[in-house]
Amino acid sequence: MPTVREIAHEFLERRGLTTIFGNPGSNELPFLAELPDTFDYVLGLHEGVVVGMADGYAQATGRPVLVNLHAAAGSGNAMGALTNSVHSRSPLVLTAGQQVRSAIGMDAMLANQDATQLMRPLVGWAGEPSCPADVPRSLAQAVFEAELQRRPTYLSVPYDDWTADLDDNAAATLDRTVRRGLAPGQGQLDDLAARFAAARDPVLVLGGDVDALGLFDRAVAFAEHLALPVWVAPSPHRLPFPNRHPLFRGVLPAGIGAVSSALAGHDLVVVLGAPVFRYHQHVPGPFLPEGAELVQVTDDPAAAARAPVGESLVAGPGPVLDGLLARLPAREPGETAFVPNPEPGTGERALHPEQVFAALRDTQPADTSYVVESTSTNSAWWRQMDLRRPGSYFWPAAGGLGFGMPAAVGVAMGLPGRQVVGVIGDGSANYGITALWTAARYRVPVTFVILRNGTYGALRWFAGLLGTEDVPGTEIPGMDFTAIAAGYGVPGTTVSDVDDLRAQLKTTPAGPRLIQVDTELTTP
């Protein structure tokens, strides 16, 4: 008879979940024992880094990925990073070991009391099998729920379950499939097409799901077909449209009144693949400019239900784009030339971030994937970068620091052969610094560019907004990331002028590297 572990390993292999990101404890060892040679186990030195790497890998590949965590304490360490995975809609399947069944109720060391409650409300589903025979079915549910909801799930398994024998019914799990279909109705497409046709000045607002669902090029074709101005929804974690395209208007500001002001003059706002909206700064005002209507198209029922304004259509954005393209005649195109980048700003005491980003733009391949976690340099980033390919931009979707370095490792693992650059602020870097060890251990070809200004720059900016300039805890001087990188096995170098930076960026090492650049303090 097969064991629970054998059925679980075979199910995961059949589903393609053969890359496991983990940081195991004693409870997890029985699951990892006898792991087939077809599996790759990627070790991270902290659970937050493990989840960040898995998040990047899942976003890069578009597939679910298995994460193996320790019980209560280890799972708790992962929760900060998990917030980003929730908002990026990454299908992570989190598994955690549990004490043996007979010891859970006694609260033995390393028991996870109320295991299904620990990760809620972050995960879309959490479970603990009712008995050893229920482990394969529960594991399958965790995978299918992650795929269907595009949200992390969590499964806690008592470690004595893995060696239990199963009867012939267990094999039924191996052939299970679950499919999702969210095609819009013909009447819904006709209605939306009619609203486009009747609109005096429609505008398209695209979200990160457009890139995540592989719709980047289709969104460009649709906007060009109707000559639609395009904004990116606030707080984007992916770039769904080329940012130097003549129809691109920018990233919407993350305040209610500011969004309304930016969309002024438009009578129809169509939001595709985004919540309405991921606000951040408190900027009071009307949700929409006067005379405007909003229609949201999303495959996320929760995002549709919680939107504060407008009409929502729960449907796959891809079929909606295809249906509208077939129904609406092309409009006369306007300007077709891509917008040139302005000259980068210069710093007085150090390089301006714009000089760093211009150097990246000019030296890296056009299809480079950038994982960005430098919150105080947003304006400089969008002024200087020229991103025209799908999968070019990844950002911590919930704003939780510690995503950048691990996610860059995960993206590079998920996109072999594609250049990956992590653009990381010195404040952010410390939250995920142990990702350097994993990059070195697995020889991941990723470049980390650390922008060092000695402060939490975004906090300094917010202190000005809130009138709290005298708060402590915003200065972080005295860190040498090249020395830290060397300790983890990653070669590092410090550059102080733009010519040296460009020369360094033109080289392509076989494994990871770190480039530290001192930069002027800027604001988002």
C-alpha positions as CSV (number, residue, x, y, z in Angstrom):
1,M,0.0,0.0,0.0
2,P,1.3,3.5,-0.7
3,T,2.0,5.9,2.1
4,V,0.6,9.4,2.5
5,R,4.0,10.8,1.6
6,E,4.3,8.8,-1.6
7,I,0.9,9.9,-2.9
8,A,1.6,13.5,-2.0
9,H,4.9,13.5,-3.8
10,E,3.3,12.0,-6.9
11,F,0.4,14.4,-6.9
12,L,2.7,17.4,-6.6
13,E,4.9,16.0,-9.5
14,R,1.9,15.5,-11.7
15,R,0.8,19.1,-11.1
16,G,4.2,20.5,-11.8
17,L,4.9,21.7,-8.2
18,T,8.4,20.3,-8.2
19,T,10.3,23.4,-7.1
20,I,9.9,23.8,-3.3
21,F,11.0,26.9,-1.5
22,G,11.5,26.3,2.2
23,N,13.0,26.6,5.6
24,P,12.3,23.4,7.4
25,G,12.0,22.6,11.1
26,S,11.7,19.2,12.7
27,N,8.0,18.8,11.9
28,E,8.7,19.1,8.2
29,L,11.4,16.5,7.8
30,P,9.0,13.5,7.4
31,F,7.5,15.2,4.4
32,L,10.8,16.0,2.8
33,A,12.2,12.5,3.4
34,E,12.6,10.4,0.2
35,L,11.9,13.4,-2.0
36,P,12.2,12.3,-5.6
37,D,15.2,13.5,-7.6
38,T,12.8,15.3,-9.9
39,F,12.2,17.9,-7.2
40,D,14.3,20.9,-6.5
41,Y,14.5,22.2,-2.9
42,V,15.5,25.9,-2.6
43,L,16.6,26.8,0.9
44,G,16.1,30.2,2.3
45,L,17.5,31.3,5.6
46,H,14.4,33.1,6.9
47,E,10.7,32.3,6.3
48,G,10.0,35.8,5.0
49,V,12.7,35.4,2.4
50,V,11.4,32.0,1.5
51,V,7.9,33.4,0.8
52,G,9.4,36.4,-1.1
53,M,11.4,34.1,-3.4
54,A,8.4,31.9,-4.0
55,D,6.3,35.0,-4.7
56,G,8.7,36.1,-7.4
57,Y,9.0,32.6,-8.9
58,A,5.2,32.3,-9.0
59,Q,4.7,35.7,-10.7
60,A,7.5,35.0,-13.2
61,T,6.2,31.5,-14.2
62,G,2.4,32.2,-13.7
63,R,2.1,28.8,-11.9
64,P,1.5,27.7,-8.3
65,V,4.5,27.0,-6.2
66,L,4.9,25.0,-3.1
67,V,6.3,26.7,0.1
68,N,7.4,24.5,3.0
69,L,7.4,26.3,6.4
70,H,7.8,25.3,10.0
71,A,4.7,25.3,12.3
72,A,3.5,28.2,14.4
73,A,6.7,30.2,14.8
74,G,8.0,29.6,11.3
75,S,4.7,30.3,9.7
76,G,4.4,33.5,11.8
77,N,7.8,34.7,10.5
78,A,6.4,34.4,6.9
79,M,3.3,36.4,7.4
80,G,4.8,39.8,6.7
81,A,6.0,38.7,3.3
82,L,2.7,36.9,2.7
83,T,0.8,40.2,2.6
84,N,2.6,41.0,-0.7
85,S,1.7,37.6,-2.1
86,V,-2.0,38.2,-1.3
87,H,-2.1,41.5,-3.1
88,S,-0.1,40.2,-6.1
89,R,-2.6,37.3,-6.2
90,S,0.3,34.8,-6.3
91,P,-0.9,31.2,-6.0
92,L,1.4,30.0,-3.3
93,V,0.7,26.7,-1.6
94,L,2.0,27.0,1.9
95,T,2.5,23.7,3.8
96,A,3.6,23.5,7.4
97,G,4.4,20.6,9.7
98,Q,2.4,20.0,12.8
99,Q,3.1,18.1,15.9
100,V,2.0,14.4,16.0
101,R,-1.8,14.2,16.4
102,S,-1.7,12.9,20.0
103,A,0.4,15.9,21.2
104,I,-1.5,18.8,19.6
105,G,-4.2,19.1,22.3
106,M,-1.6,19.1,25.1
107,D,0.1,22.1,23.4
108,A,3.4,20.2,23.1
109,M,6.4,22.2,22.0
110,L,6.1,23.0,18.2
111,A,2.4,22.3,18.2
112,N,0.3,24.8,16.2
113,Q,-2.9,25.4,18.1
114,D,-5.8,26.3,15.9
115,A,-3.6,25.9,12.9
116,T,-6.2,26.8,10.4
117,Q,-6.7,30.2,12.0
118,L,-3.1,31.3,12.2
119,M,-2.7,32.6,8.6
120,R,-6.2,34.0,8.2
121,P,-7.4,36.3,6.9
122,L,-4.4,36.5,4.6
123,V,-4.8,33.1,3.0
124,G,-7.8,32.3,0.8
125,W,-8.1,28.8,2.3
126,A,-6.6,27.1,5.3
127,G,-6.9,23.4,6.4
128,E,-5.7,20.6,8.5
129,P,-6.6,17.1,7.5
130,S,-9.1,15.3,9.7
131,C,-7.0,12.1,9.5
132,P,-4.0,10.7,7.6
133,A,-6.3,9.4,4.8
134,D,-7.5,12.9,4.3
135,V,-4.0,14.4,3.6
136,P,-3.9,13.8,-0.2
137,R,-7.4,15.3,-0.7
138,S,-6.5,18.2,1.5
139,L,-3.3,18.8,-0.4
140,A,-5.2,18.8,-3.6
141,Q,-7.7,21.3,-2.3
142,A,-4.9,23.6,-1.2
143,V,-3.4,23.5,-4.7
144,F,-6.8,23.9,-6.5
145,E,-7.9,26.7,-4.1
146,A,-4.7,28.6,-4.8
147,E,-5.2,28.2,-8.6
148,L,-8.9,29.1,-8.5
149,Q,-8.6,32.1,-6.2
150,R,-5.1,33.2,-7.3
151,R,-4.3,33.6,-3.6
152,P,-2.1,31.8,-1.2
153,T,-3.4,28.8,0.7
154,Y,-2.2,27.1,3.9
155,L,-2.1,23.4,4.9
156,S,-1.0,22.1,8.3
157,V,-0.1,18.4,8.4
158,P,0.7,16.4,11.6
159,Y,4.1,14.9,10.9
160,D,3.1,11.4,11.9
161,D,0.6,11.4,9.0
162,W,3.2,11.2,6.3
163,T,4.3,7.6,6.9
164,A,0.7,6.2,7.3
165,D,-0.4,3.6,4.8
166,L,-3.4,4.4,2.5
167,D,-5.9,2.2,0.7
168,D,-6.6,2.2,-3.0
169,N,-9.0,5.2,-2.8
170,A,-6.0,7.5,-2.2
171,A,-4.9,7.2,-5.9
172,A,-8.1,8.9,-7.0
173,T,-6.6,12.2,-6.0
174,L,-3.8,11.8,-8.5
175,D,-6.1,12.3,-11.5
176,R,-8.1,15.2,-10.1
177,T,-8.4,18.4,-12.2
178,V,-10.2,21.6,-11.6
179,R,-10.8,24.2,-14.3
180,R,-12.1,27.8,-14.1
181,G,-14.1,29.5,-16.8
182,L,-15.1,33.2,-16.5
183,A,-16.2,34.1,-20.0
184,P,-18.4,37.2,-20.2
185,G,-21.9,36.9,-21.7
186,Q,-22.6,38.2,-25.2
187,G,-25.1,40.7,-23.7
188,Q,-22.5,42.0,-21.3
189,L,-20.0,42.5,-24.1
190,D,-22.6,44.2,-26.2
191,D,-23.5,46.6,-23.4
192,L,-19.8,47.4,-22.6
193,A,-19.1,48.0,-26.3
194,A,-22.1,50.3,-26.6
195,R,-20.9,52.3,-23.6
196,F,-17.5,52.7,-25.3
197,A,-19.2,53.8,-28.5
198,A,-21.3,56.4,-26.8
199,A,-18.6,57.8,-24.6
200,R,-17.3,61.2,-25.5
201,D,-13.8,60.8,-23.9
202,P,-13.2,57.3,-22.5
203,V,-10.1,56.3,-20.6
204,L,-8.5,52.9,-19.8
205,V,-7.1,52.1,-16.4
206,L,-5.0,49.0,-16.3
207,G,-3.9,46.9,-13.3
208,G,-1.1,44.5,-12.6
209,D,-3.4,41.5,-13.4
210,V,-3.1,42.4,-17.1
211,D,0.6,41.5,-17.0
212,A,0.1,38.6,-14.6
213,L,-2.5,37.0,-16.9
214,G,-0.3,37.4,-20.0
215,L,-2.4,40.2,-21.6
216,F,0.2,42.9,-21.9
217,D,0.3,42.8,-25.7
218,R,-3.4,42.4,-26.1
219,A,-4.0,45.5,-23.8
220,V,-1.6,47.5,-26.0
221,A,-3.5,46.3,-29.2
222,F,-6.8,47.3,-27.6
223,A,-5.7,50.8,-26.5
224,E,-4.2,51.4,-30.0
225,H,-7.3,50.1,-31.7
226,L,-9.5,52.7,-29.9
227,A,-6.7,55.4,-29.4
228,L,-7.5,55.2,-25.7
229,P,-5.4,57.1,-23.2
230,V,-4.0,54.7,-20.6
231,W,-3.4,55.1,-16.9
232,V,-2.0,52.4,-14.6
233,A,-4.0,51.8,-11.5
234,P,-2.5,53.2,-8.2
235,S,0.1,51.2,-6.4
236,P,0.9,48.8,-9.2
237,H,2.9,45.6,-8.5
238,R,3.3,44.9,-12.3
239,L,3.5,47.1,-15.3
240,P,0.6,46.4,-17.8
241,F,1.5,48.9,-20.5
242,P,4.7,50.3,-22.0
243,N,5.6,53.4,-20.0
244,R,7.0,55.5,-22.9
245,H,4.1,54.6,-25.2
246,P,2.4,57.8,-26.6
247,L,-0.9,56.7,-25.1
248,F,0.5,56.2,-21.6
249,R,-0.5,58.8,-19.1
250,G,1.3,57.6,-16.0
251,V,0.6,55.8,-12.8
252,L,-2.5,57.2,-11.0
253,P,-1.7,58.8,-7.7
254,A,-2.8,56.7,-4.7
255,G,-5.3,59.2,-3.1
256,I,-9.1,59.4,-3.7
257,G,-9.2,63.1,-4.6
258,A,-5.9,62.8,-6.6
259,V,-7.3,60.0,-8.7
260,S,-10.4,62.0,-9.4
261,S,-8.4,65.1,-10.4
262,A,-6.2,63.0,-12.7
263,L,-9.2,61.5,-14.5
264,A,-11.0,64.9,-14.9
265,G,-12.6,65.4,-18.3
266,H,-13.3,61.7,-19.0
267,D,-16.9,60.5,-19.0
268,L,-16.1,56.7,-19.0
269,V,-13.4,55.1,-16.9
270,V,-12.9,51.4,-17.7
271,V,-10.7,49.6,-15.1
272,L,-9.3,46.3,-16.3
273,G,-7.5,43.9,-14.1
274,A,-7.3,46.1,-11.0
275,P,-9.1,46.9,-7.8
276,V,-10.9,50.2,-7.5
277,F,-8.5,51.4,-6.2
278,R,-5.4,50.6,-4.0
279,Y,-5.3,54.0,-2.2
280,H,-2.4,54.9,0.1
281,Q,-2.1,58.6,1.0
282,H,-5.2,60.1,2.6
283,V,-6.4,62.7,0.0
284,P,-10.1,63.3,0.4
285,G,-12.3,64.1,-2.5
286,P,-14.9,62.6,-4.8
287,F,-14.2,59.1,-6.1
288,L,-14.7,60.2,-9.7
289,P,-14.8,63.5,-11.5
290,E,-18.1,65.0,-12.2
291,G,-20.0,63.4,-15.1
292,A,-17.8,60.2,-15.2
293,E,-19.0,56.6,-14.9
294,L,-16.7,53.7,-14.0
295,V,-16.8,50.1,-15.2
296,Q,-14.5,47.6,-13.6
297,V,-13.6,44.3,-15.3
298,T,-11.9,41.7,-13.0
299,D,-11.8,38.0,-12.4
300,D,-11.5,38.6,-8.7
301,P,-15.0,38.5,-7.1
302,A,-13.7,40.0,-3.9
303,A,-12.2,43.0,-5.7
304,A,-15.5,43.5,-7.5
305,A,-17.6,43.3,-4.3
306,R,-15.5,45.8,-2.3
307,A,-15.2,48.5,-4.9
308,P,-16.7,51.8,-3.5
309,V,-18.0,53.1,-6.8
310,G,-19.1,52.1,-10.3
311,E,-20.2,48.9,-12.0
312,S,-18.2,45.7,-11.8
313,L,-18.1,42.8,-14.3
314,V,-16.6,39.6,-12.9
315,A,-15.1,38.0,-16.0
316,G,-11.7,37.2,-17.4
317,P,-10.1,40.4,-18.7
318,G,-8.7,38.4,-21.8
319,P,-12.1,37.4,-23.2
320,V,-13.4,40.9,-22.5
321,L,-10.6,42.4,-24.5
322,D,-11.1,40.0,-27.4
323,G,-14.9,40.6,-27.4
324,L,-14.5,44.3,-27.5
325,L,-11.9,44.3,-30.2
326,A,-14.4,42.3,-32.3
327,R,-17.2,44.7,-31.7
328,L,-15.6,48.1,-31.9
329,P,-14.3,49.8,-35.0
330,A,-10.8,51.2,-35.0
331,R,-10.3,54.9,-34.3
332,E,-7.9,57.2,-36.0
333,P,-4.6,56.9,-34.3
334,G,-2.9,60.0,-32.9
335,E,0.8,60.3,-32.1
336,T,2.6,57.0,-32.6
337,A,6.2,57.8,-31.6
338,F,7.3,56.6,-28.2
339,V,8.0,59.5,-25.8
340,P,11.7,60.1,-25.2
341,N,13.2,60.2,-21.7
342,P,14.2,63.5,-20.3
343,E,17.8,64.2,-19.3
344,P,18.5,62.7,-15.9
345,G,18.8,64.9,-12.9
346,T,22.2,65.3,-11.3
347,G,23.2,65.2,-7.6
348,E,25.4,67.5,-5.6
349,R,27.0,65.1,-3.2
350,A,26.2,61.7,-4.9
351,L,24.5,60.3,-8.0
352,H,20.9,61.2,-8.5
353,P,18.7,58.1,-8.7
354,E,17.7,59.2,-12.2
355,Q,21.4,58.8,-13.3
356,V,21.3,55.2,-12.0
357,F,18.1,54.4,-13.8
358,A,19.2,56.0,-17.0
359,A,22.4,53.8,-16.8
360,L,20.2,50.7,-16.3
361,R,18.0,51.7,-19.2
362,D,21.0,52.2,-21.5
363,T,23.0,49.2,-20.6
364,Q,20.6,46.4,-19.8
365,P,18.7,44.3,-22.5
366,A,15.3,45.5,-23.5
367,D,13.6,42.5,-22.0
368,T,15.2,42.9,-18.6
369,S,13.0,42.1,-15.6
370,Y,13.3,44.6,-12.8
371,V,12.3,43.8,-9.2
372,V,12.1,47.2,-7.6
373,E,11.9,48.1,-3.9
374,S,13.2,51.6,-3.6
375,T,10.2,53.5,-2.4
376,S,11.7,57.0,-2.3
377,T,12.7,57.0,-6.0
378,N,9.4,56.2,-7.7
379,S,9.2,59.5,-9.6
380,A,12.8,59.2,-10.8
381,W,12.2,55.6,-11.9
382,W,9.2,56.4,-14.1
383,R,11.0,59.4,-15.6
384,Q,14.0,57.4,-16.8
385,M,12.9,53.8,-17.5
386,D,11.7,52.6,-20.9
387,L,9.8,49.3,-20.3
388,R,8.1,47.8,-23.3
389,R,7.9,44.1,-22.6
390,P,5.7,41.8,-20.5
391,G,7.2,40.8,-17.1
392,S,9.4,43.9,-16.9
393,Y,8.5,45.2,-13.5
394,F,7.7,43.6,-10.1
395,W,7.0,45.6,-6.9
396,P,5.9,44.6,-3.4
397,A,2.1,44.6,-3.9
398,A,1.2,45.3,-0.3
399,G,4.1,47.7,0.3
400,G,5.7,45.2,2.7
401,L,9.5,45.7,2.8
402,G,11.6,42.6,2.3
403,F,10.1,41.6,-1.0
404,G,12.8,43.0,-3.4
405,M,15.9,40.9,-2.8
406,P,14.2,37.5,-2.4
407,A,11.7,38.2,-5.2
408,A,14.6,39.0,-7.5
409,V,16.1,35.6,-6.8
410,G,12.7,33.9,-7.4
411,V,12.1,35.8,-10.7
412,A,15.6,34.9,-11.9
413,M,14.9,31.2,-11.1
414,G,11.5,31.4,-12.9
415,L,12.9,33.2,-16.0
416,P,16.1,31.5,-16.9
417,G,17.9,33.2,-19.7
418,R,16.3,36.6,-19.0
419,Q,18.3,39.3,-17.3
420,V,17.0,40.1,-13.8
421,V,18.0,43.2,-11.8
422,G,16.9,44.0,-8.3
423,V,16.8,47.7,-7.6
424,I,16.7,48.0,-3.8
425,G,16.9,50.8,-1.3
426,D,19.3,50.5,1.6
427,G,16.4,50.5,4.0
428,S,14.6,47.8,2.2
429,A,17.6,45.6,1.6
430,N,18.0,44.7,5.3
431,Y,14.6,43.1,5.5
432,G,15.5,40.4,3.0
433,I,19.3,40.4,3.1
434,T,19.7,36.7,3.6
435,A,18.4,36.1,0.1
436,L,22.1,36.8,-0.9
437,W,23.0,33.4,0.5
438,T,20.4,31.6,-1.6
439,A,21.5,33.5,-4.7
440,A,25.1,32.4,-4.0
441,R,24.3,28.9,-3.1
442,Y,22.3,28.2,-6.2
443,R,24.4,30.5,-8.5
444,V,21.4,32.6,-9.5
445,P,22.3,35.1,-12.2
446,V,20.8,38.2,-10.7
447,T,22.2,41.7,-10.3
448,F,21.4,43.6,-7.1
449,V,21.7,47.4,-7.3
450,I,21.6,48.9,-3.8
451,L,20.8,52.6,-3.7
452,R,22.4,53.8,-0.5
453,N,21.3,57.2,0.9
454,G,21.5,56.4,4.6
455,T,17.8,57.0,5.4
456,Y,14.4,55.5,5.2
457,G,13.6,58.0,2.4
458,A,9.9,57.3,2.1
459,L,9.5,57.8,5.8
460,R,11.2,61.2,5.6
461,W,8.8,62.1,2.8
462,F,5.7,61.0,4.8
463,A,7.0,62.9,7.9
464,G,6.8,66.0,5.8
465,L,3.3,65.2,4.6
466,L,2.1,64.5,8.2
467,G,3.9,67.4,9.8
468,T,6.0,65.0,12.0
469,E,9.5,65.9,10.9
470,D,11.0,65.4,14.4
471,V,10.4,61.7,14.7
472,P,13.3,59.3,15.4
473,G,14.2,56.1,13.6
474,T,14.6,57.4,10.0
475,E,18.4,57.5,9.7
476,I,20.4,54.3,8.9
477,P,24.0,55.4,8.2
478,G,27.1,53.3,8.2
479,M,26.2,50.2,6.3
480,D,28.5,48.5,3.7
481,F,26.5,46.2,1.6
482,T,29.6,45.0,-0.3
483,A,31.0,43.6,2.9
484,I,27.7,42.0,3.9
485,A,27.4,40.5,0.4
486,A,30.9,39.0,0.6
487,G,30.0,37.3,3.9
488,Y,27.1,35.6,2.1
489,G,29.3,34.6,-0.9
490,V,28.2,37.3,-3.4
491,P,30.8,39.5,-5.0
492,G,30.1,43.2,-4.5
493,T,31.5,46.5,-5.6
494,T,30.9,50.2,-4.8
495,V,30.6,52.8,-7.5
496,S,30.7,56.6,-7.1
497,D,30.4,58.0,-10.6
498,V,28.1,57.3,-13.5
499,D,30.9,56.1,-15.9
500,D,32.0,53.5,-13.5
501,L,28.4,52.4,-12.9
502,R,27.8,52.0,-16.6
503,A,31.0,50.0,-17.1
504,Q,30.0,47.7,-14.2
505,L,26.5,47.2,-15.6
506,K,27.8,46.3,-19.1
507,T,29.4,43.2,-17.7
508,T,27.4,40.0,-17.3
509,P,28.6,37.7,-14.5
510,A,27.6,34.0,-14.4
511,G,26.2,34.2,-10.9
512,P,24.8,36.9,-8.5
513,R,26.5,40.2,-7.9
514,L,25.9,43.4,-5.9
515,I,26.6,47.0,-6.9
516,Q,26.3,49.6,-4.2
517,V,25.7,53.2,-5.3
518,D,25.5,56.2,-3.1
519,T,22.6,58.4,-4.1
520,E,21.0,61.7,-3.3
521,L,17.9,61.6,-1.1
522,T,14.7,62.0,-3.3
523,T,11.0,61.8,-2.7
524,P,8.4,59.4,-4.2
